[in-house]
Amino acid sequence: MTWQQEVPTAMPGANLDRGRQWQHDFVVEWHRLSEGCADIEQTANFAVELYALQGTRSPVEVAREAWGVAL
């Protein structure tokens, strides 16, 4: 199953391509899982790497899996 964004992210004036949107959604979920303690720059770099490998999957699912949360 190919990932598709469920809810558009409201970002005035910004047109994100699919990869950037995936990375953004991954970072948001990772930050939530870390209860706000994740380093945003490191997480964004991690998201870039993961998108290249798993970009067809849901970024939320990938974040939860990488975090170790049972799906």
NORQUIFEN-V835503 format. One record per run of one state. SS is the DSSP state (H for helix, E for strand, - for the rest). FROM is the first residue (numbers start at 1). LEN is the number of residues. Records with the same first field share a line. If there is no record, write none. Layout:
SS = FROM-LEN + FROM-LEN
This chain:
- = 1-17 + 34-6 + 55-4 + 68-4
H = 18-16 + 40-15 + 59-9
